[in-house]
């Protein structure tokens, strides 16, 4: 966490040291059946850079559509939000969409939160050059849990910003828990501007997660490279391939790493074997209809107050408010 009075500086330490939570999730996930590793571990430095390349791909519509919505409706959002809020962005990444929001809502401060510390500091420094008078307070943290916000924004009204339909990476239970954690982080009376991807044809959805250039494949496979780098492992990355499939029952695109041959490997001294055709489930990207999205937000203690979507109804921006739970009839 950086105080507002301090300049934003590059990291002075090596982030390649193994994260105990990463180690635990990898070992537990590979021992489970079916095998799965949480998607948040994609985002080391290499993974974050690859994801930024994904957002520029012709097949990957969410970034273009959401950015256009932010640009087109910035004035409407600003009227509802009002000036002087601290904008708290969850999973900020490169903050490429953020300038549209910051320019519109006249914030008192900007707090980007991301698990990838080096990438967070670099993107914060770049944004500071564009908004030199805006206090920017980067926080390196896992936003899946309640976070203690910086003292310098104490007392300020807050606007949470959660773009990119990242909420879709989580199963419903986890998504609701996250939304409730956001209420704890931001406080009752805060607002949340969230992006949510709509259900649409698999002909559009699957290519967005399996592009012709193979960037998404590299992003997925980088998880195995990270395991090798950080966990003293010898996973044969060339024995795996990227797969993206539409699961209609759960209304989600799934990403998997599939073994193309029988393999054996060791991670921090523990041995694993996988048969050809067996997969590691690495990501879900759930898609929501309008009612589904509102039910999810209400379950997470957020009341939707406005919604904007594109003419093709591919993507939605929803503004919600954290309100005390009422008494059920």
C-alpha positions in Angstrom: 0.0 0.0 0.0 1.4 3.4 -1.0 0.6 6.6 0.9 -0.7 9.5 -1.2 2.3 11.6 -0.3 4.7 9.0 -1.7 5.7 8.7 -5.4 4.7 5.6 -7.2 7.9 3.5 -7.4 8.7 0.2 -9.1 8.9 -2.9 -7.0 12.2 -3.4 -5.1 11.7 -7.1 -4.6 11.4 -10.3 -6.6 7.7 -11.3 -6.9 8.8 -14.8 -8.2 9.0 -16.1 -4.6 6.4 -18.8 -4.2 3.1 -17.5 -2.8 1.9 -20.0 -0.2 -1.7 -19.7 -1.3 -0.6 -20.4 -4.9 1.3 -23.5 -3.8 -1.7 -24.7 -1.8 -4.2 -24.1 -4.6 -2.0 -25.9 -7.2 -1.4 -28.9 -5.1 -5.0 -29.2 -3.9 -6.3 -28.6 -7.4 -4.2 -31.2 -9.1 -5.0 -33.7 -6.5 -8.8 -33.1 -6.9 -11.0 -34.9 -9.4 -11.7 -33.3 -11.8 -8.5 -31.3 -11.6 -8.8 -27.5 -11.4 -6.7 -24.5 -10.5 -8.4 -21.1 -9.7 -8.2 -18.6 -12.5 -6.8 -15.8 -10.3 -3.4 -17.5 -10.6 -3.2 -16.6 -14.3 -2.1 -13.1 -13.4 1.6 -13.1 -12.7 3.5 -10.5 -14.7 3.6 -12.6 -17.9 0.0 -13.6 -17.6 -1.1 -10.0 -17.1 0.8 -8.9 -20.1 -0.7 -11.7 -22.2 -4.2 -10.8 -21.0 -3.7 -7.2 -22.2 -2.8 -8.6 -25.7 -6.0 -10.7 -25.6 -8.1 -7.6 -25.1 -6.9 -6.2 -28.4 -7.7 -9.4 -30.4 -10.4 -9.1 -33.1 -12.3 -12.1 -31.6 -12.4 -10.6 -28.1 -15.4 -8.3 -28.2 -15.9 -7.6 -24.4 -13.2 -4.9 -24.1 -14.3 -3.0 -27.2 -18.0 -3.1 -26.3 -17.5 -2.2 -22.7 -15.1 0.6 -23.5 -17.6 2.0 -26.0 -20.4 1.8 -23.3 -18.2 3.7 -20.8 -17.4 6.4 -23.4 -21.0 6.7 -24.6 -22.7 6.8 -21.2 -20.0 8.5 -19.1 -22.2 11.5 -18.6 -25.2 9.4 -17.4 -23.0 7.5 -15.0 -21.5 10.8 -13.6 -25.0 12.2 -13.0 -26.0 9.2 -10.9 -22.6 8.9 -9.1 -21.9 12.5 -8.4 -18.4 14.1 -7.9 -16.0 13.6 -5.0 -16.0 9.8 -4.7 -13.0 7.6 -4.2 -13.0 5.2 -7.2 -11.9 1.7 -6.0 -11.1 -0.6 -8.9 -11.1 -4.3 -8.3 -8.6 -6.2 -10.4 -7.4 -3.1 -12.2 -4.8 -4.7 -14.6 -3.6 -2.0 -17.0 -6.5 0.3 -16.1 -7.2 0.9 -19.9 -10.9 1.5 -19.4 -10.5 3.6 -16.2 -9.7 7.0 -17.8 -13.2 7.1 -19.3 -14.7 6.8 -15.9 -12.2 9.0 -14.0 -12.6 11.8 -16.6 -16.4 11.7 -16.1 -17.0 11.4 -12.4 -14.6 13.9 -10.9 -13.2 11.6 -8.3 -11.4 12.6 -5.1 -9.0 9.6 -5.3 -8.4 6.5 -7.3 -7.5 3.2 -5.6 -6.6 0.4 -8.0 -6.4 -3.1 -6.4 -4.6 -6.0 -8.1 -2.9 -9.2 -7.2 0.0 -8.6 -9.7 2.0 -6.0 -7.8 4.7 -5.0 -10.4 2.1 -4.7 -13.1 -0.1 -2.7 -10.7 2.6 -0.2 -9.9 3.5 0.3 -13.6 0.0 0.9 -14.7 -0.7 3.2 -11.8 2.4 5.3 -12.7 1.1 5.5 -16.3 -2.3 6.7 -15.2 -0.8 9.2 -12.8 0.8 10.9 -15.8 -2.6 11.3 -17.4 -4.2 12.5 -14.1 -1.5 14.4 -12.4 -3.8 16.1 -9.8 -5.6 12.9 -8.8 -4.3 11.0 -5.7 -3.7 7.4 -6.8 -3.2 4.8 -4.1 -2.4 1.3 -5.6 -3.1 -1.6 -3.3 -1.6 -5.0 -3.9 -4.1 -7.5 -2.6 -6.4 -10.4 -3.4 -9.8 -8.6 -3.8 -11.7 -11.8 -3.3 -11.6 -10.9 0.4 -12.6 -7.7 2.3 -9.7 -5.2 2.1 -8.8 -2.5 4.5 -8.9 0.7 2.3 -6.1 3.3 2.7 -6.5 5.8 5.6 -6.3 8.7 3.2 -9.7 7.9 1.7 -11.4 7.4 5.0 -14.7 9.3 5.1 -15.0 9.6 1.3 -18.0 8.1 -0.5 -16.8 5.2 -2.7 -17.5 4.0 -6.1 -16.4 0.4 -6.8 -15.4 -0.3 -10.4 -15.4 -4.0 -11.6 -15.2 -4.0 -15.4 -14.4 -6.8 -17.8 -17.1 -9.2 -16.6 -14.5 -10.7 -14.3 -17.5 -11.6 -12.0 -18.2 -14.3 -14.7 -15.0 -16.2 -13.7 -16.7 -17.3 -10.5 -19.4 -19.9 -9.8 -22.5 -18.3 -8.3 -21.6 -19.0 -4.7 -18.1 -17.5 -5.1 -19.5 -14.5 -7.0 -22.0 -13.7 -4.3 -19.3 -14.0 -1.6 -17.1 -11.6 -3.6 -20.0 -9.1 -4.0 -20.6 -9.2 -0.2 -16.8 -8.8 0.4 -17.0 -5.7 -1.8 -19.7 -4.3 0.4 -17.4 -4.8 3.4 -14.5 -3.1 1.6 -16.5 -0.1 0.3 -19.2 0.2 3.0 -23.0 0.6 2.9 -24.1 3.5 0.7 -21.3 2.9 -1.7 -21.9 2.3 -5.4 -20.6 -0.3 -7.8 -20.2 -0.1 -11.5 -19.8 -3.6 -12.8 -19.5 -5.1 -16.3 -21.4 -8.3 -17.1 -21.2 -10.3 -20.3 -24.5 -11.5 -21.9 -25.4 -15.0 -23.1 -25.0 -15.2 -26.8 -24.2 -17.6 -29.6 -21.3 -20.0 -29.0 -20.1 -19.0 -32.5 -19.3 -15.7 -31.0 -18.3 -16.8 -27.5 -15.9 -19.7 -28.2 -13.6 -17.8 -30.6 -13.3 -15.0 -28.0 -11.5 -17.6 -25.8 -9.7 -19.5 -28.5 -8.3 -16.9 -31.0 -6.7 -17.7 -34.3 -3.4 -16.1 -33.2 -3.1 -18.4 -30.2 -2.7 -15.6 -27.6 -5.3 -17.1 -25.3 -3.7 -20.5 -25.6 -0.4 -18.9 -24.5 -2.2 -17.2 -21.6 -3.6 -20.5 -20.5 -0.4 -22.4 -20.9 1.5 -19.7 -19.0 -0.1 -21.0 -15.8 2.0 -24.2 -16.3 5.1 -22.1 -16.9 4.3 -20.2 -13.7 4.0 -23.4 -11.8 7.5 -24.4 -13.1 9.0 -21.0 -12.4 7.5 -20.5 -8.9 7.1 -24.0 -7.5 10.2 -25.9 -8.4 8.2 -28.0 -10.9 9.0 -29.9 -14.1 5.6 -29.9 -15.8 6.1 -30.7 -19.5 4.3 -27.7 -20.9 4.6 -29.0 -24.5 2.5 -32.0 -23.5 -0.6 -29.8 -22.9 -2.9 -27.9 -25.2 -5.4 -25.2 -24.7 -9.2 -26.0 -25.0 -12.2 -23.6 -24.8 -15.7 -25.1 -24.8 -19.2 -23.7 -24.3 -21.1 -25.4 -21.4 -24.7 -24.6 -22.1 -26.0 -26.1 -18.8 -24.0 -23.6 -16.8 -24.1 -20.8 -19.4 -20.3 -20.5 -19.4 -17.2 -20.8 -21.5 -14.7 -23.1 -19.9 -11.0 -23.1 -20.4 -9.0 -26.3 -19.9 -5.4 -27.5 -20.3 -5.6 -31.0 -21.9 -2.8 -33.5 -21.7 -1.9 -34.7 -25.2 -0.1 -37.7 -23.9 0.4 -39.6 -20.6 2.6 -37.4 -18.4 4.2 -37.4 -15.0 5.7 -34.4 -13.2 6.8 -33.2 -9.8 5.7 -30.0 -8.0 7.5 -29.0 -4.8 8.4 -32.7 -4.3 4.9 -34.1 -4.9 4.4 -36.4 -7.9 1.4 -36.2 -10.3 0.4 -38.3 -13.3 -2.2 -37.5 -15.9 -3.5 -39.6 -18.7 -3.8 -38.4 -22.3 -7.0 -36.5 -22.7 -7.3 -35.6 -19.0 -7.7 -31.9 -18.3 -7.0 -29.2 -15.8 -10.0 -26.9 -15.6 -8.5 -23.4 -15.4 -11.2 -20.8 -16.0 -15.0 -20.3 -16.2 -16.5 -17.3 -17.9 -20.2 -17.2 -17.0 -22.6 -15.2 -19.1 -25.8 -13.6 -17.8 -29.2 -12.7 -19.0 -30.6 -9.4 -17.6 -32.6 -11.0 -14.8 -29.8 -13.4 -13.9 -27.5 -10.4 -13.5 -29.9 -8.5 -11.2 -30.6 -11.6 -9.1 -26.8 -12.2 -8.6 -26.2 -8.6 -7.6 -29.1 -8.6 -5.1 -27.9 -11.9 -3.6 -24.6 -10.1 -3.0 -26.3 -7.1 -1.2 -26.2 -4.7 -4.2 -29.3 -3.1 -5.5 -29.2 -2.3 -9.3 -30.2 1.3 -10.0 -29.3 1.7 -13.7 -28.1 -0.4 -16.7 -26.6 0.3 -20.1 -26.1 -2.1 -22.9 -25.0 -2.0 -26.6 -27.4 -2.2 -29.5 -26.7 -5.9 -30.0 -27.1 -6.6 -26.2 -23.7 -8.3 -26.1 -22.6 -6.7 -22.8 -24.0 -4.7 -19.9 -22.8 -2.1 -17.5 -24.8 -2.0 -14.3 -24.7 0.6 -11.6 -25.7 -0.7 -8.2 -25.9 0.6 -4.6 -25.0 -1.2 -1.3 -28.1 -1.0 0.8 -29.0 -2.5 4.2 -30.9 -5.7 3.9 -34.6 -5.1 4.4 -36.9 -7.2 6.4 -38.3 -10.1 4.3 -42.1 -10.4 4.2 
